[in-house]
Every structure is written in structure tokens, then in C-alpha cells.
Amino acid sequence: MCEMPEVLEIPDRWECVTCGHEWDREPEPEQARVVKDADGNVLADGDTVSLIKDLPLKGSSQVLKVGTKAKRLGRR
Ligand SMILES: [Zn+2]
């Protein structure tokens, strides 16, 4: 594989700007997102968590109080 720093990013492959060499892109590993609650339990999307501090709600004057059960939203 070419080691040149100038590389074009094409959707399914790389292309070297310097010599025109092309090669397949390695599929990028999906970043594993690990979220833990206050007790150190690993959470999955949809789990209910207890807030450990007051959390102001964006766009409103409401504040979620400590201990509020909140449901994590999954990635859409
Ligand atoms: Zn090259």
C-alpha cells in the first residue's frame, strides 16, 4: 500500500494523489459506545437511569431533579 500522506477519500476506496494508486477501504469498526449509570452498571439503549444531578432541560425552564428516572433515547 502507498504510504503517501495525500490520499483522496472516495466512498469505497482510497486513491493516492501522488501516484494514483487505488486500494479498498477497510470497513471502519463501529465505535462501541458504553454508557454507565451512577452505580457503574452498563446501560443499553432504552434502559432507565437515575439522574445523579439536576439536569436542566434545553429549551424550557424545567429542571430534571436528582433521582428522576429518565429513559435513554436510542440512536435513530
Ligand atoms: Zn502513492
N, CA, C, O and the ligand as a Tripos MOL2 file, in Angstrom:
@<TRIPOS>MOLECULE
protein
  305   303    77     0     0
PROTEIN
NO_CHARGES

@<TRIPOS>ATOM
      1 N           0.8430   -1.2000    0.0000 N.3       1 MET1
      2 CA          0.0000    0.0000    0.0000 C.3       1 MET1
      3 C           0.8790    1.2520    0.0000 C.2       1 MET1
      4 O           1.9230    1.2950    0.6510 O.2       1 MET1
      5 N           0.4430    2.2510   -0.7310 N.am      2 CYS2
      6 CA          1.1720    3.5090   -0.8130 C.3       2 CYS2
      7 C           1.1650    4.2030    0.5440 C.2       2 CYS2
      8 O           0.1590    4.1770    1.2530 O.2       2 CYS2
      9 N           2.2820    4.8210    0.9020 N.am      3 GLU3
     10 CA          2.3970    5.4640    2.2170 C.3       3 GLU3
     11 C           2.3070    6.9780    2.1210 C.2       3 GLU3
     12 O           2.5500    7.6800    3.1030 O.2       3 GLU3
     13 N           1.9630    7.4820    0.9510 N.am      4 MET4
     14 CA          1.8940    8.9330    0.7780 C.3       4 MET4
     15 C           0.8130    9.5340    1.6830 C.2       4 MET4
     16 O          -0.2360    8.9280    1.9030 O.2       4 MET4
     17 N           1.0870   10.7290    2.2000 N.am      5 PRO5
     18 CA          0.1110   11.3470    3.1030 C.3       5 PRO5
     19 C          -1.0920   11.9390    2.3730 C.2       5 PRO5
     20 O          -2.1700   12.0700    2.9530 O.2       5 PRO5
     21 N          -0.9110   12.2950    1.1040 N.am      6 GLU6
     22 CA         -2.0060   12.9130    0.3630 C.3       6 GLU6
     23 C          -2.8710   11.8190   -0.2370 C.2       6 GLU6
     24 O          -2.5010   11.1970   -1.2320 O.2       6 GLU6
     25 N          -4.0090   11.5920    0.3670 N.am      7 VAL7
     26 CA         -4.8640   10.4960   -0.0720 C.3       7 VAL7
     27 C          -6.2770   11.0220   -0.2670 C.2       7 VAL7
     28 O          -6.8190   11.7220    0.5890 O.2       7 VAL7
     29 N          -6.8540   10.6810   -1.3860 N.am      8 LEU8
     30 CA         -8.2290   11.0620   -1.6560 C.3       8 LEU8
     31 C          -9.1700   10.0550   -1.0220 C.2       8 LEU8
     32 O          -8.9570    8.8460   -1.1100 O.2       8 LEU8
     33 N         -10.2030   10.5620   -0.3880 N.am      9 GLU9
     34 CA        -11.1810    9.6780    0.2290 C.3       9 GLU9
     35 C         -12.3680    9.5220   -0.7120 C.2       9 GLU9
     36 O         -13.1660   10.4430   -0.8880 O.2       9 GLU9
     37 N         -12.4680    8.3640   -1.3010 N.am     10 ILE10
     38 CA        -13.5630    8.0500   -2.2070 C.3      10 ILE10
     39 C         -14.4590    7.0620   -1.4630 C.2      10 ILE10
     40 O         -13.9490    6.2230   -0.7200 O.2      10 ILE10
     41 N         -15.7860    7.1370   -1.6420 N.am     11 PRO11
     42 CA        -16.6860    6.3470   -0.7960 C.3      11 PRO11
     43 C         -16.2570    4.9080   -0.5250 C.2      11 PRO11
     44 O         -16.3480    4.4630    0.6200 O.2      11 PRO11
     45 N         -15.8020    4.1730   -1.5110 N.am     12 ASP12
     46 CA        -15.4850    2.7730   -1.2120 C.3      12 ASP12
     47 C         -14.0100    2.4520   -1.3650 C.2      12 ASP12
     48 O         -13.6230    1.2840   -1.3080 O.2      12 ASP12
     49 N         -13.1810    3.4660   -1.5600 N.am     13 ARG13
     50 CA        -11.7500    3.1730   -1.6930 C.3      13 ARG13
     51 C         -10.9220    4.4270   -1.4420 C.2      13 ARG13
     52 O         -11.4540    5.5320   -1.3350 O.2      13 ARG13
     53 N          -9.6210    4.2350   -1.3530 N.am     14 TRP14
     54 CA         -8.6800    5.3470   -1.2220 C.3      14 TRP14
     55 C          -7.9570    5.5240   -2.5550 C.2      14 TRP14
     56 O          -7.7790    4.5620   -3.3020 O.2      14 TRP14
     57 N          -7.5500    6.7360   -2.8440 N.am     15 GLU15
     58 CA         -6.7260    6.9560   -4.0220 C.3      15 GLU15
     59 C          -5.5970    7.8980   -3.6530 C.2      15 GLU15
     60 O          -5.8200    8.9510   -3.0570 O.2      15 GLU15
     61 N          -4.3680    7.5030   -4.0170 N.am     16 CYS16
     62 CA         -3.1980    8.3260   -3.7130 C.3      16 CYS16
     63 C          -3.1360    9.4740   -4.7160 C.2      16 CYS16
     64 O          -3.1910    9.2670   -5.9280 O.2      16 CYS16
     65 N          -3.0190   10.6930   -4.1810 N.am     17 VAL17
     66 CA         -2.9490   11.8690   -5.0520 C.3      17 VAL17
     67 C          -1.6410   11.8620   -5.8270 C.2      17 VAL17
     68 O          -1.5910   12.3050   -6.9740 O.2      17 VAL17
     69 N          -0.5920   11.3640   -5.2070 N.am     18 THR18
     70 CA          0.7400   11.4430   -5.7940 C.3      18 THR18
     71 C           0.9270   10.4740   -6.9620 C.2      18 THR18
     72 O           1.4150   10.8630   -8.0230 O.2      18 THR18
     73 N           0.5400    9.2200   -6.7650 N.am     19 CYS19
     74 CA          0.8250    8.2280   -7.8020 C.3      19 CYS19
     75 C          -0.4360    7.6280   -8.4030 C.2      19 CYS19
     76 O          -0.3470    6.8470   -9.3500 O.2      19 CYS19
     77 N          -1.6090    7.9710   -7.8790 N.am     20 GLY20
     78 CA         -2.8410    7.4650   -8.4660 C.3      20 GLY20
     79 C          -3.1810    6.0480   -8.0520 C.2      20 GLY20
     80 O          -4.1530    5.4710   -8.5390 O.2      20 GLY20
     81 N          -2.3920    5.4870   -7.1620 N.am     21 HIS21
     82 CA         -2.6550    4.1360   -6.6800 C.3      21 HIS21
     83 C          -3.9920    4.1050   -5.9310 C.2      21 HIS21
     84 O          -4.2870    4.9920   -5.1310 O.2      21 HIS21
     85 N          -4.7880    3.0800   -6.2010 N.am     22 GLU22
     86 CA         -6.0820    2.9430   -5.5320 C.3      22 GLU22
     87 C          -6.1150    1.6560   -4.7330 C.2      22 GLU22
     88 O          -5.5460    0.6440   -5.1430 O.2      22 GLU22
     89 N          -6.7770    1.6970   -3.6050 N.am     23 TRP23
     90 CA         -6.9530    0.4720   -2.8290 C.3      23 TRP23
     91 C          -8.2490    0.5460   -2.0530 C.2      23 TRP23
     92 O          -8.7900    1.6200   -1.7900 O.2      23 TRP23
     93 N          -8.7290   -0.6400   -1.6950 N.am     24 ASP24
     94 CA        -10.0130   -0.7170   -1.0000 C.3      24 ASP24
     95 C          -9.8970   -0.1470    0.4040 C.2      24 ASP24
     96 O          -8.8620   -0.2540    1.0610 O.2      24 ASP24
     97 N         -10.9870    0.4600    0.8400 N.am     25 ARG25
     98 CA        -11.0280    0.9380    2.2190 C.3      25 ARG25
     99 C         -11.3760   -0.2090    3.1330 C.2      25 ARG25
    100 O         -12.2240   -1.0470    2.8270 O.2      25 ARG25
    101 N         -10.6930   -0.2250    4.2740 N.am     26 GLU26
    102 CA        -11.0830   -1.1640    5.3220 C.3      26 GLU26
    103 C         -12.3710   -0.6360    5.9380 C.2      26 GLU26
    104 O         -12.4670    0.5520    6.2450 O.2      26 GLU26
    105 N         -13.3440   -1.4890    6.1200 N.am     27 PRO27
    106 CA        -14.5380   -1.0050    6.8200 C.3      27 PRO27
    107 C         -14.1550   -0.5570    8.2150 C.2      27 PRO27
    108 O         -13.4870   -1.2840    8.9510 O.2      27 PRO27
    109 N         -14.5860    0.6540    8.5800 N.am     28 GLU28
    110 CA        -14.1990    1.1690    9.8870 C.3      28 GLU28
    111 C         -15.0130    0.4990   10.9830 C.2      28 GLU28
    112 O         -16.2380    0.4140   10.8960 O.2      28 GLU28
    113 N         -14.3320    0.0290   12.0010 N.am     29 PRO29
    114 CA        -15.0510   -0.6350   13.0900 C.3      29 PRO29
    115 C         -15.9790    0.3480   13.7840 C.2      29 PRO29
    116 O         -15.6030    1.4850   14.0670 O.2      29 PRO29
    117 N         -17.1750   -0.0980   14.0480 N.am     30 GLU30
    118 CA        -18.1320    0.7910   14.7140 C.3      30 GLU30
    119 C         -17.6840    1.0220   16.1440 C.2      30 GLU30
    120 O         -17.3890    0.0900   16.8920 O.2      30 GLU30
    121 N         -17.6450    2.2920   16.4940 N.am     31 GLN31
    122 CA        -17.2110    2.6450   17.8480 C.3      31 GLN31
    123 C         -18.2310    2.1120   18.8540 C.2      31 GLN31
    124 O         -19.4130    2.4510   18.8040 O.2      31 GLN31
    125 N         -17.7550    1.2860   19.7500 N.am     32 ALA32
    126 CA        -18.6680    0.7670   20.7700 C.3      32 ALA32
    127 C         -18.8980    1.8440   21.8120 C.2      32 ALA32
    128 O         -17.9600    2.3540   22.4260 O.2      32 ALA32
    129 N         -20.1480    2.1730   21.9940 N.am     33 ARG33
    130 CA        -20.4770    3.1930   22.9910 C.3      33 ARG33
    131 C         -20.9090    2.5070   24.2640 C.2      33 ARG33
    132 O         -21.9400    1.8340   24.2940 O.2      33 ARG33
    133 N         -20.1370    2.6700   25.3040 N.am     34 VAL34
    134 CA        -20.5050    2.0880   26.5890 C.3      34 VAL34
    135 C         -20.9110    3.2160   27.5190 C.2      34 VAL34
    136 O         -20.1330    4.1290   27.7960 O.2      34 VAL34
    137 N         -22.1400    3.1340   27.9910 N.am     35 VAL35
    138 CA        -22.6430    4.1560   28.9080 C.3      35 VAL35
    139 C         -22.9420    3.4920   30.2370 C.2      35 VAL35
    140 O         -23.5980    2.4520   30.2990 O.2      35 VAL35
    141 N         -22.4560    4.1060   31.2900 N.am     36 LYS36
    142 CA        -22.6900    3.5310   32.6190 C.3      36 LYS36
    143 C         -23.5070    4.4930   33.4550 C.2      36 LYS36
    144 O         -23.4190    5.7110   33.2990 O.2      36 LYS36
    145 N         -24.3000    3.9250   34.3410 N.am     37 ASP37
    146 CA        -25.0560    4.7900   35.2370 C.3      37 ASP37
    147 C         -24.2330    5.0630   36.4910 C.2      37 ASP37
    148 O         -23.0690    4.6720   36.5820 O.2      37 ASP37
    149 N         -24.8520    5.7370   37.4530 N.am     38 ALA38
    150 CA        -24.1240    6.1740   38.6420 C.3      38 ALA38
    151 C         -23.5320    5.0080   39.4300 C.2      38 ALA38
    152 O         -22.5480    5.1710   40.1510 O.2      38 ALA38
    153 N         -24.1410    3.8320   39.2840 N.am     39 ASP39
    154 CA        -23.6620    2.6670   40.0270 C.3      39 ASP39
    155 C         -22.6410    1.8560   39.2340 C.2      39 ASP39
    156 O         -22.1580    0.8270   39.7070 O.2      39 ASP39
    157 N         -22.3180    2.3160   38.0430 N.am     40 GLY40
    158 CA        -21.3380    1.6080   37.2370 C.3      40 GLY40
    159 C         -21.9300    0.5070   36.3880 C.2      40 GLY40
    160 O         -21.2000   -0.2570   35.7570 O.2      40 GLY40
    161 N         -23.2740    0.4180   36.3660 N.am     41 ASN41
    162 CA        -23.8980   -0.5870   35.5110 C.3      41 ASN41
    163 C         -23.8730   -0.1250   34.0580 C.2      41 ASN41
    164 O         -24.1620    1.0340   33.7610 O.2      41 ASN41
    165 N         -23.5290   -1.0300   33.1670 N.am     42 VAL42
    166 CA        -23.5170   -0.6910   31.7550 C.3      42 VAL42
    167 C         -24.9520   -0.6020   31.2560 C.2      42 VAL42
    168 O         -25.7640   -1.4960   31.4930 O.2      42 VAL42
    169 N         -25.2440    0.4750   30.5720 N.am     43 LEU43
    170 CA        -26.6040    0.7070   30.1010 C.3      43 LEU43
    171 C         -26.7240    0.3580   28.6250 C.2      43 LEU43
    172 O         -25.7820    0.5150   27.8480 O.2      43 LEU43
    173 N         -27.8720   -0.1060   28.2710 N.am     44 ALA44
    174 CA        -28.1910   -0.3150   26.8650 C.3      44 ALA44
    175 C         -29.2490    0.7120   26.4790 C.2      44 ALA44
    176 O         -29.9310    1.2630   27.3430 O.2      44 ALA44
    177 N         -29.3820    0.9670   25.1790 N.am     45 ASP45
    178 CA        -30.4110    1.9010   24.7390 C.3      45 ASP45
    179 C         -31.7590    1.4740   25.2780 C.2      45 ASP45
    180 O         -32.1270    0.3010   25.2130 O.2      45 ASP45
    181 N         -32.4890    2.4340   25.8100 N.am     46 GLY46
    182 CA        -33.8190    2.1260   26.3180 C.3      46 GLY46
    183 C         -33.8390    1.8500   27.8020 C.2      46 GLY46
    184 O         -34.9060    1.8100   28.4150 O.2      46 GLY46
    185 N         -32.6620    1.6580   28.3900 N.am     47 ASP47
    186 CA        -32.6210    1.4580   29.8360 C.3      47 ASP47
    187 C         -33.0460    2.7240   30.5680 C.2      47 ASP47
    188 O         -32.9050    3.8360   30.0590 O.2      47 ASP47
    189 N         -33.5570    2.5300   31.7450 N.am     48 THR48
    190 CA        -33.9350    3.6670   32.5770 C.3      48 THR48
    191 C         -32.7980    3.9740   33.5370 C.2      48 THR48
    192 O         -32.2520    3.0760   34.1760 O.2      48 THR48
    193 N         -32.4510    5.2410   33.6300 N.am     49 VAL49
    194 CA        -31.3590    5.6270   34.5220 C.3      49 VAL49
    195 C         -31.8670    6.6370   35.5340 C.2      49 VAL49
    196 O         -32.8410    7.3500   35.2930 O.2      49 VAL49
    197 N         -31.1980    6.6830   36.6580 N.am     50 SER50
    198 CA        -31.4950    7.7030   37.6540 C.3      50 SER50
    199 C         -30.4920    8.8260   37.5190 C.2      50 SER50
    200 O         -29.2890    8.5820   37.4230 O.2      50 SER50
    201 N         -30.9740   10.0470   37.5090 N.am     51 LEU51
    202 CA        -30.0620   11.1850   37.4050 C.3      51 LEU51
    203 C         -29.3280   11.3680   38.7170 C.2      51 LEU51
    204 O         -29.9010   11.2350   39.7990 O.2      51 LEU51
    205 N         -28.0230   11.6820   38.5930 N.am     52 ILE52
    206 CA        -27.2400   11.8980   39.8010 C.3      52 ILE52
    207 C         -27.0330   13.3790   40.0520 C.2      52 ILE52
    208 O         -26.4340   13.7580   41.0580 O.2      52 ILE52
    209 N         -27.5180   14.2180   39.1560 N.am     53 LYS53
    210 CA        -27.5050   15.6610   39.4070 C.3      53 LYS53
    211 C         -28.6550   16.3000   38.6480 C.2      53 LYS53
    212 O         -29.2080   15.7290   37.7080 O.2      53 LYS53
    213 N         -28.9970   17.5120   39.0930 N.am     54 ASP54
    214 CA        -30.0630   18.2180   38.4030 C.3      54 ASP54
    215 C         -29.6700   18.4560   36.9550 C.2      54 ASP54
    216 O         -28.5320   18.8180   36.6570 O.2      54 ASP54
    217 N         -30.6070   18.2510   36.0780 N.am     55 LEU55
    218 CA        -30.3150   18.3810   34.6550 C.3      55 LEU55
    219 C         -31.3180   19.3390   34.0260 C.2      55 LEU55
    220 O         -32.4860   18.9920   33.8490 O.2      55 LEU55
    221 N         -30.8670   20.5340   33.6910 N.am     56 PRO56
    222 CA        -31.7910   21.4830   33.0590 C.3      56 PRO56
    223 C         -32.2130   20.9650   31.6920 C.2      56 PRO56
    224 O         -31.4030   20.4340   30.9320 O.2      56 PRO56
    225 N         -33.4840   21.1310   31.3990 N.am     57 LEU57
    226 CA        -33.9670   20.7120   30.0840 C.3      57 LEU57
    227 C         -33.7570   21.8380   29.0860 C.2      57 LEU57
    228 O         -34.1940   22.9690   29.2990 O.2      57 LEU57
    229 N         -33.0880   21.5120   28.0050 N.am     58 LYS58
    230 CA        -32.8570   22.5360   26.9920 C.3      58 LYS58
    231 C         -34.1820   23.0360   26.4360 C.2      58 LYS58
    232 O         -35.0970   22.2520   26.1850 O.2      58 LYS58
    233 N         -34.2750   24.3210   26.2500 N.am     59 GLY59
    234 CA        -35.4500   24.8930   25.6150 C.3      59 GLY59
    235 C         -36.6280   25.0510   26.5480 C.2      59 GLY59
    236 O         -37.7260   25.3950   26.1090 O.2      59 GLY59
    237 N         -36.4150   24.8040   27.8380 N.am     60 SER60
    238 CA        -37.5090   25.0280   28.7750 C.3      60 SER60
    239 C         -36.9220   25.4300   30.1210 C.2      60 SER60
    240 O         -35.7100   25.3560   30.3240 O.2      60 SER60
    241 N         -37.7720   25.8500   31.0240 N.am     61 SER61
    242 CA        -37.2840   26.2440   32.3400 C.3      61 SER61
    243 C         -37.3190   25.0680   33.3030 C.2      61 SER61
    244 O         -36.9830   25.1970   34.4800 O.2      61 SER61
    245 N         -37.7290   23.9250   32.7830 N.am     62 GLN62
    246 CA        -37.8230   22.7380   33.6460 C.3      62 GLN62
    247 C         -36.4460   22.2160   34.0020 C.2      62 GLN62
    248 O         -35.5050   22.3280   33.2160 O.2      62 GLN62
    249 N         -36.3360   21.6570   35.1680 N.am     63 VAL63
    250 CA        -35.1000   21.0050   35.5860 C.3      63 VAL63
    251 C         -35.4580   19.6050   36.0570 C.2      63 VAL63
    252 O         -36.3410   19.4250   36.8950 O.2      63 VAL63
    253 N         -34.7590   18.6140   35.5040 N.am     64 LEU64
    254 CA        -34.9570   17.2470   35.9890 C.3      64 LEU64
    255 C         -34.1880   17.1000   37.2900 C.2      64 LEU64
    256 O         -32.9880   17.3700   37.3490 O.2      64 LEU64
    257 N         -34.8780   16.6750   38.3180 N.am     65 LYS65
    258 CA        -34.2660   16.6220   39.6420 C.3      65 LYS65
    259 C         -33.4780   15.3330   39.8340 C.2      65 LYS65
    260 O         -33.7070   14.3240   39.1680 O.2      65 LYS65
    261 N         -32.5370   15.4130   40.7760 N.am     66 VAL66
    262 CA        -31.7570   14.2250   41.1290 C.3      66 VAL66
    263 C         -32.7020   13.0760   41.4440 C.2      66 VAL66
    264 O         -33.6990   13.2570   42.1430 O.2      66 VAL66
    265 N         -32.3900   11.9010   40.9290 N.am     67 GLY67
    266 CA        -33.2140   10.7360   41.2190 C.3      67 GLY67
    267 C         -34.3230   10.5310   40.2150 C.2      67 GLY67
    268 O         -35.0000    9.5030   40.2320 O.2      67 GLY67
    269 N         -34.5160   11.5210   39.3250 N.am     68 THR68
    270 CA        -35.5290   11.3620   38.2870 C.3      68 THR68
    271 C         -35.1780   10.1580   37.4190 C.2      68 THR68
    272 O         -34.0280    9.9670   37.0240 O.2      68 THR68
    273 N         -36.1750    9.3710   37.1380 N.am     69 LYS69
    274 CA        -35.9380    8.2560   36.2250 C.3      69 LYS69
    275 C         -36.0530    8.7670   34.8010 C.2      69 LYS69
    276 O         -37.0960    9.2810   34.3980 O.2      69 LYS69
    277 N         -34.9960    8.6270   34.0550 N.am     70 ALA70
    278 CA        -35.0010    9.1090   32.6770 C.3      70 ALA70
    279 C         -34.7330    7.9370   31.7440 C.2      70 ALA70
    280 O         -33.9500    7.0400   32.0570 O.2      70 ALA70
    281 N         -35.3770    7.9600   30.6290 N.am     71 LYS71
    282 CA        -35.1830    6.8890   29.6600 C.3      71 LYS71
    283 C         -34.2490    7.3710   28.5650 C.2      71 LYS71
    284 O         -34.4780    8.4080   27.9430 O.2      71 LYS71
    285 N         -33.2020    6.6090   28.3420 N.am     72 ARG72
    286 CA        -32.2840    6.9870   27.2680 C.3      72 ARG72
    287 C         -32.9590    6.7690   25.9290 C.2      72 ARG72
    288 O         -33.6930    5.8000   25.7280 O.2      72 ARG72
    289 N         -32.6960    7.6890   25.0240 N.am     73 LEU73
    290 CA        -33.2420    7.5320   23.6880 C.3      73 LEU73
    291 C         -32.2320    6.7920   22.8300 C.2      73 LEU73
    292 O         -31.0390    7.0910   22.8640 O.2      73 LEU73
    293 N         -32.7020    5.8480   22.0810 N.am     74 GLY74
    294 CA        -31.8110    5.1340   21.1900 C.3      74 GLY74
    295 C         -31.4170    6.0150   20.0120 C.2      74 GLY74
    296 O         -32.0900    6.9970   19.6970 O.2      74 GLY74
    297 N         -30.3350    5.6540   19.3800 N.am     75 ARG75
    298 CA        -29.9270    6.4050   18.1900 C.3      75 ARG75
    299 C         -30.8900    6.1410   17.0640 C.2      75 ARG75
    300 O         -31.2030    4.9900   16.7600 O.2      75 ARG75
    301 N         -31.3420    7.1610   16.4660 N.am     76 ARG76
    302 CA        -32.2630    6.9810   15.3390 C.3      76 ARG76
    303 C         -31.5490    7.3270   14.0500 C.2      76 ARG76
    304 O         -32.1420    7.2450   12.9750 O.2      76 ARG76
    305 ZN          1.0650    6.8940   -3.9730 Zn       77 ZN77
@<TRIPOS>BOND
     1     1     2 1
     2     2     3 1
     3     3     4 2
     4     3     5 am
     5     5     6 1
     6     6     7 1
     7     7     8 2
     8     7     9 am
     9     9    10 1
    10    10    11 1
    11    11    12 2
    12    11    13 am
    13    13    14 1
    14    14    15 1
    15    15    16 2
    16    15    17 am
    17    17    18 1
    18    18    19 1
    19    19    20 2
    20    19    21 am
    21    21    22 1
    22    22    23 1
    23    23    24 2
    24    23    25 am
    25    25    26 1
    26    26    27 1
    27    27    28 2
    28    27    29 am
    29    29    30 1
    30    30    31 1
    31    31    32 2
    32    31    33 am
    33    33    34 1
    34    34    35 1
    35    35    36 2
    36    35    37 am
    37    37    38 1
    38    38    39 1
    39    39    40 2
    40    39    41 am
    41    41    42 1
    42    42    43 1
    43    43    44 2
    44    43    45 am
    45    45    46 1
    46    46    47 1
    47    47    48 2
    48    47    49 am
    49    49    50 1
    50    50    51 1
    51    51    52 2
    52    51    53 am
    53    53    54 1
    54    54    55 1
    55    55    56 2
    56    55    57 am
    57    57    58 1
    58    58    59 1
    59    59    60 2
    60    59    61 am
    61    61    62 1
    62    62    63 1
    63    63    64 2
    64    63    65 am
    65    65    66 1
    66    66    67 1
    67    67    68 2
    68    67    69 am
    69    69    70 1
    70    70    71 1
    71    71    72 2
    72    71    73 am
    73    73    74 1
    74    74    75 1
    75    75    76 2
    76    75    77 am
    77    77    78 1
    78    78    79 1
    79    79    80 2
    80    79    81 am
    81    81    82 1
    82    82    83 1
    83    83    84 2
    84    83    85 am
    85    85    86 1
    86    86    87 1
    87    87    88 2
    88    87    89 am
    89    89    90 1
    90    90    91 1
    91    91    92 2
    92    91    93 am
    93    93    94 1
    94    94    95 1
    95    95    96 2
    96    95    97 am
    97    97    98 1
    98    98    99 1
    99    99   100 2
   100    99   101 am
   101   101   102 1
   102   102   103 1
   103   103   104 2
   104   103   105 am
   105   105   106 1
   106   106   107 1
   107   107   108 2
   108   107   109 am
   109   109   110 1
   110   110   111 1
   111   111   112 2
   112   111   113 am
   113   113   114 1
   114   114   115 1
   115   115   116 2
   116   115   117 am
   117   117   118 1
   118   118   119 1
   119   119   120 2
   120   119   121 am
   121   121   122 1
   122   122   123 1
   123   123   124 2
   124   123   125 am
   125   125   126 1
   126   126   127 1
   127   127   128 2
   128   127   129 am
   129   129   130 1
   130   130   131 1
   131   131   132 2
   132   131   133 am
   133   133   134 1
   134   134   135 1
   135   135   136 2
   136   135   137 am
   137   137   138 1
   138   138   139 1
   139   139   140 2
   140   139   141 am
   141   141   142 1
   142   142   143 1
   143   143   144 2
   144   143   145 am
   145   145   146 1
   146   146   147 1
   147   147   148 2
   148   147   149 am
   149   149   150 1
   150   150   151 1
   151   151   152 2
   152   151   153 am
   153   153   154 1
   154   154   155 1
   155   155   156 2
   156   155   157 am
   157   157   158 1
   158   158   159 1
   159   159   160 2
   160   159   161 am
   161   161   162 1
   162   162   163 1
   163   163   164 2
   164   163   165 am
   165   165   166 1
   166   166   167 1
   167   167   168 2
   168   167   169 am
   169   169   170 1
   170   170   171 1
   171   171   172 2
   172   171   173 am
   173   173   174 1
   174   174   175 1
   175   175   176 2
   176   175   177 am
   177   177   178 1
   178   178   179 1
   179   179   180 2
   180   179   181 am
   181   181   182 1
   182   182   183 1
   183   183   184 2
   184   183   185 am
   185   185   186 1
   186   186   187 1
   187   187   188 2
   188   187   189 am
   189   189   190 1
   190   190   191 1
   191   191   192 2
   192   191   193 am
   193   193   194 1
   194   194   195 1
   195   195   196 2
   196   195   197 am
   197   197   198 1
   198   198   199 1
   199   199   200 2
   200   199   201 am
   201   201   202 1
   202   202   203 1
   203   203   204 2
   204   203   205 am
   205   205   206 1
   206   206   207 1
   207   207   208 2
   208   207   209 am
   209   209   210 1
   210   210   211 1
   211   211   212 2
   212   211   213 am
   213   213   214 1
   214   214   215 1
   215   215   216 2
   216   215   217 am
   217   217   218 1
   218   218   219 1
   219   219   220 2
   220   219   221 am
   221   221   222 1
   222   222   223 1
   223   223   224 2
   224   223   225 am
   225   225   226 1
   226   226   227 1
   227   227   228 2
   228   227   229 am
   229   229   230 1
   230   230   231 1
   231   231   232 2
   232   231   233 am
   233   233   234 1
   234   234   235 1
   235   235   236 2
   236   235   237 am
   237   237   238 1
   238   238   239 1
   239   239   240 2
   240   239   241 am
   241   241   242 1
   242   242   243 1
   243   243   244 2
   244   243   245 am
   245   245   246 1
   246   246   247 1
   247   247   248 2
   248   247   249 am
   249   249   250 1
   250   250   251 1
   251   251   252 2
   252   251   253 am
   253   253   254 1
   254   254   255 1
   255   255   256 2
   256   255   257 am
   257   257   258 1
   258   258   259 1
   259   259   260 2
   260   259   261 am
   261   261   262 1
   262   262   263 1
   263   263   264 2
   264   263   265 am
   265   265   266 1
   266   266   267 1
   267   267   268 2
   268   267   269 am
   269   269   270 1
   270   270   271 1
   271   271   272 2
   272   271   273 am
   273   273   274 1
   274   274   275 1
   275   275   276 2
   276   275   277 am
   277   277   278 1
   278   278   279 1
   279   279   280 2
   280   279   281 am
   281   281   282 1
   282   282   283 1
   283   283   284 2
   284   283   285 am
   285   285   286 1
   286   286   287 1
   287   287   288 2
   288   287   289 am
   289   289   290 1
   290   290   291 1
   291   291   292 2
   292   291   293 am
   293   293   294 1
   294   294   295 1
   295   295   296 2
   296   295   297 am
   297   297   298 1
   298   298   299 1
   299   299   300 2
   300   299   301 am
   301   301   302 1
   302   302   303 1
   303   303   304 2
@<TRIPOS>SUBSTRUCTURE
     1 MET1         2 RESIDUE 1 A MET
     2 CYS2         6 RESIDUE 1 A CYS
     3 GLU3        10 RESIDUE 1 A GLU
     4 MET4        14 RESIDUE 1 A MET
     5 PRO5        18 RESIDUE 1 A PRO
     6 GLU6        22 RESIDUE 1 A GLU
     7 VAL7        26 RESIDUE 1 A VAL
     8 LEU8        30 RESIDUE 1 A LEU
     9 GLU9        34 RESIDUE 1 A GLU
    10 ILE10       38 RESIDUE 1 A ILE
    11 PRO11       42 RESIDUE 1 A PRO
    12 ASP12       46 RESIDUE 1 A ASP
    13 ARG13       50 RESIDUE 1 A ARG
    14 TRP14       54 RESIDUE 1 A TRP
    15 GLU15       58 RESIDUE 1 A GLU
    16 CYS16       62 RESIDUE 1 A CYS
    17 VAL17       66 RESIDUE 1 A VAL
    18 THR18       70 RESIDUE 1 A THR
    19 CYS19       74 RESIDUE 1 A CYS
    20 GLY20       78 RESIDUE 1 A GLY
    21 HIS21       82 RESIDUE 1 A HIS
    22 GLU22       86 RESIDUE 1 A GLU
    23 TRP23       90 RESIDUE 1 A TRP
    24 ASP24       94 RESIDUE 1 A ASP
    25 ARG25       98 RESIDUE 1 A ARG
    26 GLU26      102 RESIDUE 1 A GLU
    27 PRO27      106 RESIDUE 1 A PRO
    28 GLU28      110 RESIDUE 1 A GLU
    29 PRO29      114 RESIDUE 1 A PRO
    30 GLU30      118 RESIDUE 1 A GLU
    31 GLN31      122 RESIDUE 1 A GLN
    32 ALA32      126 RESIDUE 1 A ALA
    33 ARG33      130 RESIDUE 1 A ARG
    34 VAL34      134 RESIDUE 1 A VAL
    35 VAL35      138 RESIDUE 1 A VAL
    36 LYS36      142 RESIDUE 1 A LYS
    37 ASP37      146 RESIDUE 1 A ASP
    38 ALA38      150 RESIDUE 1 A ALA
    39 ASP39      154 RESIDUE 1 A ASP
    40 GLY40      158 RESIDUE 1 A GLY
    41 ASN41      162 RESIDUE 1 A ASN
    42 VAL42      166 RESIDUE 1 A VAL
    43 LEU43      170 RESIDUE 1 A LEU
    44 ALA44      174 RESIDUE 1 A ALA
    45 ASP45      178 RESIDUE 1 A ASP
    46 GLY46      182 RESIDUE 1 A GLY
    47 ASP47      186 RESIDUE 1 A ASP
    48 THR48      190 RESIDUE 1 A THR
    49 VAL49      194 RESIDUE 1 A VAL
    50 SER50      198 RESIDUE 1 A SER
    51 LEU51      202 RESIDUE 1 A LEU
    52 ILE52      206 RESIDUE 1 A ILE
    53 LYS53      210 RESIDUE 1 A LYS
    54 ASP54      214 RESIDUE 1 A ASP
    55 LEU55      218 RESIDUE 1 A LEU
    56 PRO56      222 RESIDUE 1 A PRO
    57 LEU57      226 RESIDUE 1 A LEU
    58 LYS58      230 RESIDUE 1 A LYS
    59 GLY59      234 RESIDUE 1 A GLY
    60 SER60      238 RESIDUE 1 A SER
    61 SER61      242 RESIDUE 1 A SER
    62 GLN62      246 RESIDUE 1 A GLN
    63 VAL63      250 RESIDUE 1 A VAL
    64 LEU64      254 RESIDUE 1 A LEU
    65 LYS65      258 RESIDUE 1 A LYS
    66 VAL66      262 RESIDUE 1 A VAL
    67 GLY67      266 RESIDUE 1 A GLY
    68 THR68      270 RESIDUE 1 A THR
    69 LYS69      274 RESIDUE 1 A LYS
    70 ALA70      278 RESIDUE 1 A ALA
    71 LYS71      282 RESIDUE 1 A LYS
    72 ARG72      286 RESIDUE 1 A ARG
    73 LEU73      290 RESIDUE 1 A LEU
    74 GLY74      294 RESIDUE 1 A GLY
    75 ARG75      298 RESIDUE 1 A ARG
    76 ARG76      302 RESIDUE 1 A ARG
    77 ZN77       305 GROUP 0 **** ****
